[in-house]
Amino acid sequence: MGLAGSGCAAVPVVSDYSASWTQSAGQVASASVATLPIKSVTNFRDVAGPGLALPGGRTMTIGVVYRSGKLATLSASDRAYLVAAGITDIVDLRTPAVAKAAPDRKIPGTKRHSANVYAVYRTPAPPTRSVAAAKAHMQKVNTDFVAKSAQRKQIAKALKIVAAAKGPVIIHCTEGKDRTGWLAALLQLIAGADREQVLAEYLKSNEYREAAIAKAYSATLFRQGRTAAKAKRALLTVEPAYLNAALTRMDRQYGGLDGYLGNGLGLSAETIAQLKAKLS
């Protein structure tokens, strides 16, 4: 500033997969895919984007970590794609209250982890009295990812899960833009992507969530009027100022990424090396 049973039959083949698929959903040879065609989950995409450019002519590895909104809306066909991609771990960044109200759909072969980034049972309703108040709130949300020790602990937990995972991982919150956006930004920075690329990927949430944002704006306009609708839109979108609020606090408090990862999150050199090796 967010699946048990193993009886899936044949899995649909998608032309832009580079993996060699077998007939069984549990027998995928590779998860190195250009994209996963997930449509039933909001804001689903690869953390690596199209393969972000890294120093030395390298690119960020695709098919390792995916990001999304809640998985409560996951369809059966999209679940089959995730099984075929070999997803092993899901990291749910939501509060317990929200996760209980809209539980993830189960995906065979995966382990679900909770890393409650906000570190509270339930968050209060955000302000809609003005656009300025809404934007200030979103900047504080992002600053707290760095400033609050309880939140840093949960972020560290999520990164450790990604580092230790045996296969591809999904990280998600409710809308896949703030908590997930910060985790995705950290993973991209750890891989070696520059901040300009990280910001560009962060802002794509507005494109992926365009219909949902427009629907919420219209509903709020009808019920509460134009001021509340504009404030709602500010809460549901992402802006450079939101991510930059966290990055600026990271620079001031920890001297940059390395200090935040080591001193702020308490990640070991081994964990950071594991993440770098997976992502790049």
BATORTOR-624617 format. One line per 2 residues: number of its first residue (from 0); for each residue x negated, y, z of N, C-alpha, C, CB. Coordinates in pm, whole numbers, padded with zeros to 5 digits. Each point is the difference from the previous one (the first is absolute). Glycine has a CB too. Layout:
! residues N
NUM = X,Y,Z,X,Y,Z,X,Y,Z,X,Y,Z ~ ...
This chain:
! residues 280
0 = -00050,-00043,00000,00050,00043,00000,-00117,00100,00000,00209,-00130,00058 ~ 00671,-01638,-00091,00044,-00103,-00015,00046,-00089,-00064,-00016,00091,00094
2 = 00086,-01380,00027,00092,-00017,-00101,-00001,-00149,-00025,-00031,00233,-00100 ~ 00104,-00322,00171,-00056,-00132,00022,00048,-00092,-00105,-00014,00039,00243
4 = -00025,-00161,-00242,00037,-00093,-00103,-00101,-00003,-00110,00236,00036,00055 ~ -00262,-00151,-00112,-00100,-00012,-00106,00056,-00068,-00123,-00176,-00008,00174
6 = 00306,00019,-00193,00061,-00077,-00107,00020,00075,-00129,00109,-00126,00173 ~ -00190,00228,-00202,00015,00071,-00126,-00036,-00092,-00116,-00052,00218,00113
8 = 00129,-00209,-00218,-00026,-00085,-00116,-00090,00073,-00097,00222,-00114,00028 ~ -00189,00110,-00156,-00084,00066,-00099,-00004,00150,00024,00053,-00180,-00165
10 = -00167,00239,00135,-00020,00143,00022,-00002,00072,-00133,-00128,-00046,00212 ~ 00196,00158,-00225,00001,00073,-00127,-00137,00051,-00037,00235,00063,00044
12 = -00267,-00066,-00171,-00129,00048,-00047,00016,00141,-00055,-00075,-00236,-00053 ~ -00016,00324,00089,00004,00139,-00044,-00123,00027,-00084,00131,00071,00205
14 = -00114,-00003,-00314,-00107,00013,-00099,-00120,00077,00050,00172,-00012,-00171 ~ -00157,00105,00265,-00115,00079,00041,-00075,-00061,00117,00119,00200,-00081
16 = -00089,-00324,00117,-00079,-00071,00100,-00127,-00053,-00066,00209,-00062,00130 ~ -00322,00078,-00064,-00124,-00059,-00049,-00028,-00131,00071,-00088,00228,-00052
18 = 00172,-00263,00152,-00019,-00127,00070,00052,-00115,-00085,00020,00118,00221 ~ -00076,-00236,-00199,00050,-00121,-00064,00104,-00061,00091,-00219,-00040,-00121
20 = 00343,00041,00081,00109,-00046,00085,00027,-00148,-00025,00100,00230,00000 ~ -00061,-00300,00105,00045,-00137,-00014,00151,-00001,00019,-00222,-00092,00083
22 = 00285,-00025,-00096,00144,-00008,00015,00046,00019,00143,00003,-00150,-00193 ~ -00086,00117,00290,00040,00011,00140,-00038,00134,00057,-00024,-00246,00026
24 = 00115,00306,00049,-00028,00130,00061,-00113,-00008,00099,00236,00061,-00030 ~ -00267,-00177,00082,-00105,-00014,00098,-00134,-00035,-00059,00171,-00068,00158
26 = -00185,00069,-00292,-00122,-00044,-00063,-00053,00103,-00099,00074,-00235,00030 ~ -00091,00355,00015,-00052,00105,-00086,-00152,-00003,00003,00205,00141,00039
28 = -00267,-00142,-00155,-00145,-00010,-00006,-00068,00129,00038,00025,-00170,-00176 ~ 00039,00282,00146,-00064,00129,00026,00105,00105,00023,-00197,-00065,-00139
30 = 00162,00164,00220,00093,00111,00024,-00053,00129,-00060,00078,-00111,00211 ~ -00173,00101,-00303,-00055,00119,-00064,00095,00045,-00109,-00238,-00072,00051
32 = 00332,00156,-00017,00104,00041,-00092,-00006,00149,-00025,00142,-00188,00077 ~ -00097,00227,-00194,00003,00142,-00032,00114,00070,00073,-00099,-00049,-00224
34 = 00208,-00021,00239,00115,00059,00070,00095,-00111,00042,-00022,00215,-00132 ~ 00100,-00187,00233,00108,-00091,00038,00131,00072,-00030,-00141,-00113,00183
36 = 00231,00051,-00256,00123,00066,-00045,00109,00001,00107,-00057,-00068,-00231 ~ 00025,00118,00348,00096,00000,00110,00092,00122,-00012,-00165,-00121,00149
38 = 00295,00096,-00163,00096,00108,-00021,00097,00018,00117,-00019,-00043,-00243 ~ 00032,-00059,00327,00101,00006,00106,-00050,00066,00128,00097,-00205,-00097
40 = -00225,00239,00100,-00061,00064,00116,-00050,00138,-00040,-00067,-00224,00097 ~ 00098,00323,-00016,-00038,00137,-00031,-00151,00020,00006,00219,00076,00089
42 = -00273,-00005,-00187,-00138,00049,00005,-00104,-00113,00003,00086,00201,00119 ~ -00056,-00312,-00185,-00094,-00112,-00001,-00106,00023,-00107,00180,-00156,00083
44 = -00306,00146,-00044,-00111,00015,-00094,-00131,-00048,00061,00117,00194,-00105 ~ -00217,-00202,00020,-00132,-00045,00045,-00074,00118,00063,-00007,-00176,-00182
46 = -00054,00153,00298,-00079,00105,00065,-00114,00046,-00090,00059,-00097,00225 ~ -00109,00007,-00309,-00110,00034,-00090,00045,00080,-00122,-00115,-00205,00076
48 = 00245,00231,-00086,00050,00071,-00118,-00032,-00080,-00126,-00028,00221,00117 ~ -00017,-00154,-00222,-00035,-00071,-00123,-00141,-00058,00006,00152,00152,-00125
50 = -00216,-00142,00241,-00141,-00036,00015,-00080,00128,00008,00030,-00219,-00127 ~ -00018,00287,00243,-00061,00132,00016,-00150,-00005,-00026,00177,00060,00165
52 = -00228,00044,-00231,-00143,00008,-00030,-00080,00019,00129,00051,00096,-00228 ~ -00158,-00172,00241,-00088,00007,00116,-00142,00033,-00046,00145,-00166,00125
54 = -00230,00207,-00034,-00139,00030,-00038,-00069,-00119,-00065,-00010,00164,00187 ~ -00083,-00135,-00277,-00077,-00106,-00065,00074,-00071,-00111,-00115,-00028,00212
56 = 00224,00089,-00260,00073,-00059,-00111,00093,-00113,00042,-00188,00063,-00143 ~ 00204,-00084,00273,00089,-00105,00048,00143,00050,00004,-00187,-00100,00135
58 = 00281,00009,-00113,00140,00037,00018,00053,-00071,00125,00032,00035,-00251 ~ 00067,00026,00313,00062,-00060,00117,00074,-00127,-00043,00022,00227,00112
60 = -00032,-00331,-00032,00054,-00130,-00035,00151,-00003,00015,-00214,-00105,00072 ~ 00282,00066,-00179,00145,-00011,00004,00040,-00139,00051,00022,00166,-00191
62 = 00103,-00178,00236,00050,-00128,00044,-00044,-00041,00139,00004,-00062,-00234 ~ -00056,00156,00312,-00050,-00031,00134,00094,00053,00107,-00234,00007,-00087
64 = 00275,00119,00076,00091,00061,00096,00110,00073,-00077,-00185,00024,00174 ~ 00309,-00053,-00137,00114,00069,-00057,00065,00086,00107,00037,-00187,-00166
66 = 00033,00289,00124,00068,00092,00091,00145,00012,-00042,-00215,00127,00043 ~ 00303,-00101,00055,00141,00009,-00036,00081,00061,00113,-00025,-00198,-00149
68 = 00153,00219,00119,00097,00031,00102,00047,-00130,00064,00073,00208,-00122 ~ 00032,-00202,00200,00049,-00116,00074,00033,-00116,-00094,00091,00153,00176
70 = -00109,-00275,-00125,00025,-00120,-00078,00140,-00057,00024,-00243,-00047,00008 ~ 00326,00122,00060,00136,-00047,00030,00084,-00016,-00126,-00015,00112,00222
72 = -00022,-00044,-00330,00078,-00005,-00124,-00057,-00097,-00103,00065,00235,00043 ~ -00168,-00309,-00006,-00069,-00089,-00093,00096,-00104,-00060,-00212,00033,00130
74 = 00213,-00042,-00261,00087,-00097,-00068,-00068,-00136,-00008,00104,00186,-00134 ~ -00025,-00288,00103,-00053,-00136,-00012,-00102,-00009,-00114,00216,-00091,00092
76 = -00186,00156,-00202,-00093,-00007,-00114,-00130,00073,00031,00195,-00012,-00157 ~ -00187,00125,00224,-00122,00072,00036,-00079,-00076,00107,00112,00217,-00057
78 = -00042,-00286,00145,-00068,-00084,00098,-00082,-00107,-00071,00184,00043,00167 ~ -00130,-00098,-00274,-00073,-00102,-00076,-00129,00056,-00059,00216,-00113,-00052
80 = -00212,00238,00005,-00121,00063,-00051,-00106,00012,00110,00138,00127,-00169 ~ -00095,-00089,00289,-00095,00017,00109,-00060,-00133,00044,00129,00200,00074
82 = -00046,-00303,-00073,-00051,-00134,00031,-00103,-00041,-00105,00220,-00064,00111 ~ -00189,00088,-00237,-00091,-00036,-00108,-00130,00078,00004,00197,-00056,-00137
84 = -00191,00178,00187,-00121,00082,00012,-00088,-00042,00117,00125,00189,-00101 ~ -00074,-00280,00183,-00080,-00053,00110,-00007,00089,00122,-00130,-00114,-00170
86 = 00229,00200,00190,00000,00088,00118,-00011,-00084,00127,00141,00171,-00123 ~ -00237,-00139,00208,-00020,-00076,00123,00043,00075,00126,-00188,-00115,-00113
88 = 00183,00249,00107,00027,00078,00120,00082,00124,-00033,-00213,-00083,00102 ~ 00305,00117,-00011,00080,00122,-00009,-00022,00079,00127,00175,-00111,-00150
90 = -00211,00237,00134,-00023,00087,00115,00110,00105,00004,-00251,-00038,-00010 ~ 00339,00026,00108,00116,00089,00016,-00040,00113,00094,00165,-00190,-00041
92 = -00166,00311,-00010,-00044,00116,00076,00114,00071,00072,-00184,00026,-00163 ~ 00304,-00078,00156,00118,00069,00054,00010,-00016,00152,00117,-00038,-00218
94 = -00033,00121,00278,00030,-00013,00142,00086,-00124,00023,-00014,00251,00030 ~ 00012,-00307,00091,00083,-00118,00028,00148,00023,-00025,-00168,-00067,00168
96 = 00218,00186,-00135,00142,00029,-00018,00040,-00010,-00147,-00006,00148,00201 ~ -00075,-00092,-00287,00032,-00002,-00143,-00021,-00139,-00058,-00067,00242,-00018
98 = -00039,-00310,00057,-00026,-00134,-00050,00110,-00096,00040,-00244,00045,00011 ~ 00299,-00027,00108,00110,-00085,00045,00128,00028,-00078,-00104,-00008,00228
100 = 00128,00133,-00258,00122,00039,-00071,-00003,-00041,-00147,00023,00191,00157 ~ -00142,-00194,-00217,-00014,-00036,-00141,-00117,-00096,-00016,00096,00223,-00073
102 = -00080,-00348,00118,-00112,-00094,00000,-00047,-00035,-00141,00086,-00092,00214 ~ -00216,00064,-00225,-00057,-00043,-00127,00066,-00130,-00047,-00218,00111,00060
104 = 00240,-00122,-00190,00037,-00129,-00056,-00123,-00091,00006,00176,00106,-00153 ~ -00155,-00231,00187,-00112,-00091,00017,-00056,-00045,-00134,00098,-00076,00217
106 = -00230,00062,-00222,-00071,-00046,-00119,-00075,-00127,00035,-00021,00236,-00091 ~ 00051,-00346,00028,-00068,-00125,00032,-00152,00013,-00010,00200,-00124,-00082
108 = -00269,00068,00179,-00146,-00002,-00004,-00066,00124,00055,00021,-00144,-00192 ~ 00057,00239,00244,-00060,00123,00052,00013,00006,00152,00053,00117,-00215
110 = -00142,-00040,00275,00006,00028,00143,00033,00147,00018,-00166,-00185,00054 ~ 00264,00215,00029,00040,00138,00025,-00068,00053,00125,00221,-00042,-00111
112 = -00276,00163,00099,-00066,00067,00112,00069,00134,00025,-00221,-00114,-00053 ~ 00231,00153,00178,00051,00132,00035,-00116,00088,00044,00224,-00097,00067
114 = -00234,00215,-00130,-00097,00101,00041,00077,00132,00006,-00202,-00124,-00105 ~ 00268,00146,00216,00091,00113,00019,-00079,00130,00008,00163,-00149,00118
116 = -00185,00210,-00233,-00089,00116,-00008,00043,00114,00090,-00052,-00066,-00232 ~ 00182,00093,00240,00045,00111,00084,-00013,-00032,00149,00158,00067,-00181
118 = -00176,-00194,00215,-00026,-00043,00138,00111,00040,00097,-00242,00018,-00049 ~ 00366,-00016,00000,00117,00023,00084,00107,-00099,-00044,-00055,00248,00034
120 = 00155,-00272,00050,00106,-00092,-00038,00089,00060,-00108,-00005,-00098,00230 ~ 00035,00226,-00216,00087,00068,-00096,-00044,00145,-00011,00195,-00155,00054
122 = -00197,00211,-00174,-00036,00140,-00019,00125,00088,00001,-00203,-00070,-00133 ~ 00192,00193,00182,00116,00091,-00003,00028,00046,-00143,-00053,00076,00234
124 = 00172,-00029,-00256,00037,00051,-00133,-00086,00121,-00034,00237,-00085,00028 ~ -00290,00091,-00149,-00082,00115,-00040,00085,00125,-00022,-00164,-00157,-00105
126 = 00102,00274,00109,00078,00125,-00013,00049,00025,-00142,-00133,00091,00187 ~ 00256,-00040,-00199,00054,00039,-00130,00055,00142,00004,00055,-00240,-00047
128 = -00096,00317,00151,00053,00137,00012,-00058,00095,-00104,00029,-00041,00243 ~ -00147,00006,-00295,-00062,00083,-00104,-00106,-00081,-00073,00045,00210,00134
130 = -00078,-00166,-00253,-00105,-00066,-00077,-00134,00015,00070,00127,00043,-00213 ~ -00151,00075,00269,-00127,00025,00069,-00018,-00096,00118,00011,00241,-00070
132 = 00097,-00261,00145,-00008,-00091,00115,-00024,-00144,-00046,00154,00151,00130 ~ -00090,-00190,-00239,-00017,-00135,-00052,-00143,-00022,-00048,00241,-00003,-00067
134 = -00296,00101,-00002,-00138,-00013,-00050,-00100,00000,00115,00068,00113,-00214 ~ -00045,-00031,00314,-00089,00002,00116,00005,-00135,00072,00035,00249,00026
136 = 00083,-00307,-00020,00016,-00132,00062,-00082,-00104,-00076,00230,00063,00081 ~ -00222,-00062,-00213,-00071,-00099,-00078,-00152,00017,00010,00195,-00009,-00155
138 = -00240,00131,00166,-00144,00022,00019,-00044,-00054,00135,00010,00203,-00147 ~ 00074,-00185,00249,-00034,-00053,00132,00001,-00153,00000,00095,00206,00105
140 = 00002,-00264,-00175,00004,-00146,-00011,-00134,-00053,-00051,00249,00008,-00044 ~ -00302,00057,-00058,-00126,-00044,-00057,-00119,00031,00090,00099,00033,-00225
142 = -00097,00082,00288,-00109,00034,00093,-00008,-00100,00113,00028,00241,-00057 ~ 00086,-00287,00104,00003,-00094,00112,-00064,-00135,-00033,00207,00113,00077
144 = -00215,-00148,-00205,-00070,-00123,-00037,-00147,00005,00043,00157,-00029,-00194 ~ -00207,00148,00207,-00139,00021,00043,-00007,00040,00146,-00061,00066,-00232
146 = 00150,00021,00274,-00009,00062,00132,00042,-00091,00115,00041,00215,-00112 ~ 00057,-00301,00090,00056,-00078,00110,-00068,-00136,00013,00218,00117,-00033
148 = -00271,-00144,00151,-00075,-00124,00020,00089,-00124,-00016,-00152,00124,00154 ~ 00278,-00117,-00110,00089,-00115,-00012,00026,-00032,-00148,00107,00059,00221
150 = -00097,00044,-00303,00020,-00023,-00144,-00127,-00053,-00064,00171,00182,-00005 ~ -00285,-00130,00045,-00127,-00051,-00054,-00016,-00149,00029,-00104,00228,00030
152 = 00147,-00270,00088,-00010,-00141,00038,00080,-00088,-00096,-00032,00066,00240 ~ 00152,-00022,-00276,00084,-00077,-00091,-00054,00001,-00143,00196,00053,00145
154 = -00252,00059,-00186,-00061,00009,-00133,-00120,-00093,-00009,00078,00239,-00023 ~ -00158,-00242,00130,-00113,-00092,00005,00047,-00144,-00008,-00129,00166,00136
156 = 00237,-00198,-00067,00057,-00135,-00004,00036,-00039,-00142,00088,00029,00234 ~ -00022,00062,-00305,00040,-00028,-00138,-00120,-00024,-00090,00204,00140,00034
158 = -00308,-00060,-00021,-00118,-00015,-00083,-00074,-00130,00031,-00020,00249,-00012 ~ 00019,-00289,00137,-00063,-00127,00037,00075,-00118,-00062,-00081,00103,00215
160 = 00212,-00094,-00220,00080,-00106,-00062,-00033,-00011,-00148,00183,00037,00167 ~ -00191,00078,-00235,-00035,00000,-00142,-00138,-00062,-00020,00142,00206,-00037
162 = -00237,-00168,00121,-00137,-00051,-00013,-00006,-00151,00017,-00085,00218,00085 ~ 00165,-00272,00006,-00006,-00142,00033,00088,-00088,-00088,-00050,00067,00231
164 = 00140,-00006,-00308,00096,-00077,-00079,-00069,-00090,-00101,00165,00184,00029 ~ -00109,-00302,-00050,-00057,-00097,-00094,00049,00021,-00143,-00015,-00161,00188
166 = 00114,00246,-00204,00054,00026,-00134,00056,00141,-00008,00052,-00243,-00028 ~ 00024,00273,-00076,00057,00134,-00016,00094,00038,00114,-00019,-00031,-00246
168 = 00022,00159,00277,00075,00053,00113,00098,00106,-00047,-00195,-00047,00153 ~ 00310,00055,-00087,00092,00112,-00018,00001,00081,00128,00144,-00130,-00165
170 = -00164,00261,00154,00019,00091,00113,00121,00086,-00032,-00250,00002,00059 ~ 00337,00016,00040,00120,00078,-00028,00055,00066,00126,00053,-00155,-00189
172 = 00023,00261,00166,00078,00061,00107,00144,00006,-00050,-00198,00139,00088 ~ 00270,-00033,-00062,00138,00008,-00047,00008,00047,-00145,00072,00047,00233
174 = -00139,00063,-00262,00005,00058,-00134,-00130,-00019,-00077,00164,00166,00085 ~ -00268,-00210,-00015,-00127,-00027,-00065,-00077,00123,-00040,00098,-00205,-00080
176 = -00077,00316,00153,-00063,00124,-00043,-00090,00067,00104,00194,00029,-00145 ~ -00161,-00040,00274,-00075,00072,00103,-00097,-00093,00074,00192,00158,00027
178 = -00142,-00246,00055,-00087,-00096,00068,-00073,-00087,-00103,00153,-00002,00200 ~ -00077,-00050,-00295,-00062,-00079,-00106,-00092,00086,-00086,00201,-00151,-00001
180 = -00161,00274,-00023,-00082,00090,-00079,-00136,00026,00064,00207,00105,-00085 ~ -00208,-00091,00218,-00127,00022,00070,-00086,-00124,-00004,00111,00167,00148
182 = -00053,-00284,-00124,-00078,-00124,-00007,-00055,-00021,-00139,00142,-00100,00180 ~ -00061,00126,-00282,-00046,-00015,-00138,-00115,00096,-00029,00230,-00072,-00068
184 = -00217,00196,00115,-00107,00098,-00021,-00130,-00046,00066,00171,00184,-00010 ~ -00161,-00237,00131,-00119,-00049,00069,-00065,-00114,-00079,00100,00067,00220
186 = -00020,-00160,-00268,-00055,-00112,-00076,-00068,00048,-00128,00178,-00149,00095 ~ -00119,00246,-00160,-00060,00055,-00122,-00131,00071,00030,00229,00025,-00099
188 = -00231,00050,00208,-00123,00070,00040,-00109,-00099,00041,00138,00197,00074 ~ -00099,-00300,-00003,-00097,-00103,00040,-00061,-00065,-00123,00129,-00042,00212
190 = -00048,00019,-00314,-00050,-00061,-00124,-00098,00091,-00072,00214,-00125,-00021 ~ -00201,00258,00043,-00089,00095,-00065,00068,00097,-00094,-00171,-00170,00021
192 = 00304,00168,-00028,00072,00094,-00085,-00016,00142,00055,00167,-00180,-00064 ~ -00168,00279,-00024,-00011,00137,00048,00136,00054,00041,-00199,00037,-00150
194 = 00198,00072,00223,00125,00052,00057,00098,00049,-00105,-00128,00063,00201 ~ 00078,-00019,-00314,00091,00044,-00107,00083,-00117,-00051,-00163,00181,-00065
196 = 00098,-00296,00046,00073,-00120,-00043,00097,-00047,00108,-00195,-00066,-00143 ~ 00150,00071,00267,00083,-00043,00111,00127,00085,00007,-00204,-00077,00127
198 = 00189,00207,-00141,00116,00089,00003,00095,-00028,-00116,-00140,00174,00112 ~ 00085,-00199,-00229,00084,-00028,-00117,00083,-00127,00023,-00169,00111,-00150
200 = 00108,-00214,00208,00073,-00123,00030,00105,00025,00108,-00202,-00136,-00064 ~ 00167,00214,00163,00092,00034,00110,00126,00067,-00054,-00196,00026,00156
202 = 00178,00067,-00248,00113,00077,-00053,00092,-00082,-00091,-00143,00201,00015 ~ 00099,-00318,-00057,00084,-00084,-00084,00125,-00049,00073,-00205,-00070,-00123
204 = 00204,00078,00256,00121,-00038,00074,00119,00083,-00043,-00141,-00067,00194 ~ 00118,00192,-00235,00111,00084,-00046,00061,-00053,-00129,-00109,00197,00109
206 = 00025,-00255,-00196,00049,-00058,-00124,00075,-00131,00027,-00191,00108,-00126 ~ 00129,-00194,00207,00060,-00130,00029,00131,00012,00078,-00229,-00098,00000
208 = 00243,00206,00075,00117,00017,00085,00094,00111,-00051,-00138,-00081,00194 ~ 00122,00120,-00317,00075,00113,-00055,00151,-00018,00015,-00186,00038,-00162
210 = 00237,-00155,00127,00144,-00023,00007,00049,00003,00145,-00014,-00138,-00209 ~ -00061,00078,00300,00040,-00001,00141,-00001,00141,00059,-00092,-00231,00022
212 = -00005,00310,-00060,-00008,00139,00048,00119,00081,-00051,-00252,-00015,00006 ~ 00283,00000,-00134,00112,00073,-00059,00133,-00040,00065,-00127,00016,-00216
214 = 00143,-00145,00243,00123,-00048,00063,00016,00057,00140,-00015,-00211,-00136 ~ -00094,00211,00215,00006,00053,00136,00025,00150,-00001,-00155,-00180,00076
216 = 00095,00250,-00173,00022,00145,-00011,00148,00029,-00026,-00236,00031,-00088 ~ 00294,-00102,-00007,00140,00022,-00035,00093,-00031,00118,-00054,-00053,-00238
218 = 00027,-00056,00308,00084,-00037,00114,-00009,00102,00112,-00031,-00240,-00060 ~ -00091,00289,00086,-00018,00100,00106,00061,00133,-00040,-00209,-00116,00073
220 = 00198,00152,-00199,00061,00123,-00051,00151,-00003,00022,-00184,00023,-00172 ~ 00245,-00136,00145,00144,-00014,00016,00043,00008,00146,00003,-00141,-00207
222 = -00080,00079,00296,00039,-00009,00140,-00044,00121,00083,-00014,-00246,-00022 ~ -00105,00300,-00006,-00059,00099,00089,-00039,00131,-00065,-00080,-00188,00129
224 = 00086,00195,-00260,-00032,00126,-00065,-00140,00004,-00059,00156,00108,00155 ~ -00185,00002,-00226,-00122,00011,-00079,-00127,00004,00084,00133,00117,-00170
226 = -00131,-00045,00282,-00121,00010,00081,-00042,-00136,00053,00064,00232,00064 ~ 00031,-00306,-00011,-00030,-00134,00050,-00044,-00093,-00113,00167,00034,00184
228 = -00107,-00018,-00302,-00037,-00085,-00114,-00144,00026,-00043,00238,-00002,-00074 ~ -00277,00128,00071,-00138,00033,-00038,-00099,-00050,00106,00084,00203,-00126
230 = -00045,-00192,00252,-00086,-00051,00107,-00012,-00151,-00010,00067,00191,00148 ~ 00044,-00258,-00178,-00002,-00146,-00017,-00094,-00040,-00112,00236,-00013,00083
232 = -00232,00088,-00191,-00089,-00030,-00112,-00146,00017,00040,00178,00073,-00159 ~ -00208,00029,00240,-00137,00020,00048,-00046,-00116,00088,00036,00246,-00010
234 = 00057,-00306,00083,-00033,-00115,00086,-00021,-00127,-00081,00131,00105,00183 ~ -00061,-00117,-00295,-00002,-00123,-00077,-00103,-00003,-00112,00237,-00021,00054
236 = -00297,00136,-00081,-00106,00006,-00102,-00136,00001,00069,00154,00124,-00159 ~ -00258,-00133,00077,-00136,00021,00051,-00058,00121,-00071,-00032,-00248,00049
238 = -00053,00321,00020,-00064,00118,-00054,-00149,-00005,00032,00213,00134,00023 ~ -00296,-00067,-00103,-00143,00004,00031,-00028,00047,00142,-00043,00044,-00239
240 = 00122,00051,00288,-00023,00053,00134,00019,-00106,00108,00074,00223,-00081 ~ 00010,-00322,00055,00025,-00104,00100,-00125,-00088,00016,00247,00002,-00056
242 = -00296,-00057,-00054,-00120,-00083,00007,-00121,00082,00044,00094,-00148,-00180 ~ -00105,00269,00129,-00114,00084,00036,-00004,00036,00147,00005,00091,-00229
244 = 00112,-00090,00293,00003,00026,00144,-00075,-00109,00075,00221,00120,-00024 ~ -00203,-00245,-00017,-00070,-00112,00064,-00148,00001,-00035,00210,-00135,-00007
246 = -00242,00160,-00119,-00140,00002,-00042,-00077,00113,00069,00068,-00098,-00220 ~ -00005,00213,00232,-00065,00113,00066,-00025,-00031,00146,00109,00158,-00159
248 = -00010,-00218,00226,-00020,-00037,00141,-00109,-00107,00012,00242,00055,00050 ~ -00247,-00148,-00144,-00104,-00102,00001,-00139,00063,-00013,00162,-00164,-00101
250 = -00174,00260,00013,-00129,00066,-00019,-00041,00079,00125,00047,00014,-00246 ~ 00048,00057,00304,-00031,00084,00116,-00027,-00083,00126,00142,00180,-00099
252 = -00065,-00284,00118,-00010,-00078,00123,-00110,-00106,-00004,00241,00039,00032 ~ -00264,-00095,-00153,-00094,-00113,-00010,-00110,00021,-00103,00186,-00145,00069
254 = -00187,00259,-00136,-00105,00025,-00097,00016,-00075,-00131,-00146,00039,00189 ~ 00266,-00091,-00212,00025,-00069,-00126,00045,-00143,00019,-00168,00146,-00104
256 = 00171,-00221,-00006,00054,-00136,-00001,-00079,-00094,00091,00079,00039,-00231 ~ -00211,-00037,00222,-00080,-00095,00076,00021,00017,00151,-00169,00000,-00185
258 = 00173,00124,00229,00022,00026,00142,00138,-00044,00046,-00158,00190,-00016 ~ 00257,-00168,-00070,00137,-00040,00034,00010,-00151,00010,00089,00204,-00113
260 = -00148,-00275,00017,00009,-00145,00000,-00074,-00060,00120,00017,00003,-00250 ~ -00136,00049,00276,-00082,-00056,00107,00037,00049,00138,-00179,-00019,-00163
262 = 00183,00150,00180,00027,00057,00133,00148,00016,00029,-00216,00119,-00017 ~ 00294,-00082,-00084,00143,00020,00022,00078,-00130,00007,-00022,00216,-00117
264 = -00004,-00305,00022,00074,-00126,-00006,-00073,-00114,00070,00099,00077,-00214 ~ -00227,-00060,00237,-00077,-00104,00066,-00024,-00122,-00087,00094,00080,00212
266 = -00096,-00062,-00343,-00025,-00112,-00090,-00149,-00034,00001,00195,00067,-00144 ~ -00224,-00195,00143,-00139,-00044,-00003,-00056,00016,-00141,00043,-00163,00188
268 = -00174,00165,-00197,-00066,00006,-00131,00039,-00121,-00084,-00193,00128,00100 ~ 00212,-00242,-00035,00038,-00122,-00071,00137,00014,-00063,-00141,-00134,00157
270 = 00237,00189,-00081,00135,00017,-00055,00000,00097,-00117,00095,-00047,00226 ~ -00167,00157,-00213,-00008,00097,-00108,-00063,-00063,-00124,-00016,00187,00168
272 = -00088,-00267,-00146,-00066,-00068,-00113,00095,-00099,-00066,-00222,00025,00113 ~ 00303,-00094,-00032,00099,-00094,-00057,00100,00074,-00088,-00027,-00149,00201
274 = 00073,00263,-00155,00095,00079,-00078,-00063,00047,-00131,00113,00074,00213 ~ -00234,-00022,-00204,-00067,00048,-00121,-00019,-00112,-00100,-00116,00174,00135
276 = 00077,-00292,-00087,-00023,-00113,-00090,00130,-00043,-00068,-00191,-00076,00145 ~ 00303,00079,-00072,00127,-00038,-00060,00049,00101,-00103,00056,-00118,00211
278 = -00076,00244,-00180,00060,00107,-00078,-00084,00045,-00118,00111,00070,00205 ~ -00240,-00102,-00202,-00087,00049,-00107,-00098,-00106,-00049,00022,00228,00096
